[in-house]
């Protein structure tokens, strides 16, 4: 949910987009690791980087079931 109470929808990556999404994830992780984070910022960073991983790998997980 956004601060104004609106629901956020997340789209999953198509298999051909996974390498680019993983590059995005790594760039974001490096950016976040470049300096100290407050506790709330660290929690947000954890959630957002986990969401990026899920977006990139959801299609792969569906195919392997």
Buried (B, 14 or more C-beta within 10 A) or exposed (E): EEEEEEEEEEEBBEEEBBEEBBEBBEEBBEEBEEEEBEEEEEEEBEEEBEEBEEBBBBBEEEEEE
